[in-house]
Amino acid sequence: MTTLFDPLRIGDIDLATRIVMAPLTRNRASPGQVPNALMAQYYAQRADPATGAGLIVSEATQISPEAQGYLDTPGIYNTAQVAGWRGVTDAVHARGGRIVAQLWHVGRISHVSLQPCGQAPVSSTARPAKGKTFIAGGFADVSTPRALRTDEIPGIVAQYRHAALMAIEAGFDGVEVHGANGYLIEQFLRNSINDRTDIYGGSMENRCRFLLEVMQAVAGAIGGGRTGLRLSPVTPANDAGPDSDAQALYEHAVAQLAPLKLAFLHVVEGATGGPRDIAPFDYAALRAKFTGAWMVNNGYTRAMALQAVESGVADLVAFGKAFIANPDLGRRLREDAPLNALDTSTLYGGGAEGYTSYPALADADA
Ligand SMILES: Cc1cc2nc3c(=O)[nH]c(=O)nc-3n(C[C@H](O)[C@H](O)[C@H](O)COP(=O)(O)O)c2cc1C
């Protein structure tokens, strides 16, 4: 019987266990959106597969200046950022870990103060989302976006490709394209948001076109075996209204990706960080369209994760909040040890407190 603690090869990446650290935005990058030594220490604490994760998915990382939506999130589009990330990936690899970069474009979930020259954020639509983002002065309503012209879309696709190449140069083992949580790719996928009349809007096939072009560009640049994708078919995160036929839409999207032979698909089941049963969705039917490794997330307890892998329902399980509070979550899952409590006041921004300060069991042993 396969367990959560068994090794797995996903595409071209060998993992020591099936325990994944989910992507977690922590807003601690240095000026210029550059990763720093504190971030390297945080990831290194969670990188040893014997005590931490078999695979780390990095915090969401913007592919261009326009792709940013929150204060102090890291980028992966210039050489300073690549050098900063190299410090992270070296620290992770020194502990025997594996790490992929989550490639992010927020689309309309941004604010003019975070955009080059104070310009409007771009999206599939010119209709604003209801919601807030975090900027220099604190929380603020997201800004009204500008709908991308059809002739601008190849340029955004090229930014994903460039960021993927930069990620490999920075020493990442691969990338996860962020297609979830109401950000740009989901703003194209769902007919509750996408109101375009060009070849990127209207039919299901047209709404999947942007995702497909991004995945072709990324996998074409770095190889499908180093490329994964995160989707969240029914999440309402970031004012993402439900698609009128989410099951058909996401099955169509995943089926179209088959020729790319992606390493993994990472599915957020239900409302991200909320109820798993917010809307009916047949995840097994979605999995049937995919041949790579199947990674699940959202509200997984130890018992649920053990069961998911042992039953074959999932190949990998990603843990978010539990990895924030427990650098040695892998050991704790193995030993069924109690978990540290999460301090929600230190999630976004700040320094070492609530970031690298959570104790491991070994600290108590010592
Ligand atoms: C502080 C915080 C930051 C997050 N940042 C990201 C992110 O950058 N990218 C992403 O896809 N999901 C992000 N998420 C969602 C998590 O990856 C995950 O889906 C969610 O926490 C549910 O998993 P859990 O129940 O194991 O915590 C974030 C969640 C939290 C709590």
The ligand as a MOL file (V3000), in Angstrom:
LIG
                    3D

  0  0  0     0  0            999 V3000
M  V30 BEGIN CTAB
M  V30 COUNTS 31 33 0 0 0
M  V30 BEGIN ATOM
M  V30 1 C -1.3960 33.2300 4.5340 0
M  V30 2 C -1.8940 32.5390 3.3000 0
M  V30 3 C -1.3330 32.8370 2.0730 0
M  V30 4 C -1.7390 32.1710 0.9100 0
M  V30 5 N -1.1120 32.4420 -0.2770 0
M  V30 6 C -1.3980 31.7140 -1.3780 0
M  V30 7 C -0.6450 31.8810 -2.5740 0
M  V30 8 O 0.3090 32.6660 -2.6460 0
M  V30 9 N -1.0110 31.1200 -3.6550 0
M  V30 10 C -2.0560 30.2350 -3.6130 0
M  V30 11 O -2.3420 29.5850 -4.6200 0
M  V30 12 N -2.7560 30.0360 -2.4790 0
M  V30 13 C -2.4400 30.7360 -1.3640 0
M  V30 14 N -3.1100 30.4920 -0.1840 0
M  V30 15 C -4.0510 29.3530 -0.1060 0
M  V30 16 C -3.3120 28.1040 0.4140 0
M  V30 17 O -2.3430 27.6550 -0.5350 0
M  V30 18 C -4.2880 26.9410 0.6740 0
M  V30 19 O -5.0160 26.6980 -0.5010 0
M  V30 20 C -5.2560 27.2270 1.8250 0
M  V30 21 O -4.5730 27.7240 2.9640 0
M  V30 22 C -6.0330 25.9750 2.2040 0
M  V30 23 O -5.1330 24.9500 2.6410 0
M  V30 24 P -4.9810 24.5930 4.2170 0
M  V30 25 O -6.3700 24.2610 4.7110 0
M  V30 26 O -4.0530 23.4250 4.2750 0
M  V30 27 O -4.4420 25.8170 4.9010 0
M  V30 28 C -2.7630 31.1860 0.9880 0
M  V30 29 C -3.3420 30.9120 2.2320 0
M  V30 30 C -2.9210 31.5680 3.3780 0
M  V30 31 C -3.5420 31.1970 4.7110 0
M  V30 END ATOM
M  V30 BEGIN BOND
M  V30 1 1 1 2
M  V30 2 1 2 3
M  V30 3 2 2 30
M  V30 4 2 3 4
M  V30 5 1 4 5
M  V30 6 1 4 28
M  V30 7 2 5 6
M  V30 8 1 6 7
M  V30 9 1 6 13
M  V30 10 2 7 8
M  V30 11 1 7 9
M  V30 12 1 9 10
M  V30 13 2 10 11
M  V30 14 1 10 12
M  V30 15 2 12 13
M  V30 16 1 13 14
M  V30 17 1 14 15
M  V30 18 1 14 28
M  V30 19 1 15 16
M  V30 20 1 16 17
M  V30 21 1 16 18
M  V30 22 1 18 19
M  V30 23 1 18 20
M  V30 24 1 20 21
M  V30 25 1 20 22
M  V30 26 1 22 23
M  V30 27 1 23 24
M  V30 28 2 24 25
M  V30 29 1 24 26
M  V30 30 1 24 27
M  V30 31 2 28 29
M  V30 32 1 29 30
M  V30 33 1 30 31
M  V30 END BOND
M  V30 END CTAB
M  END
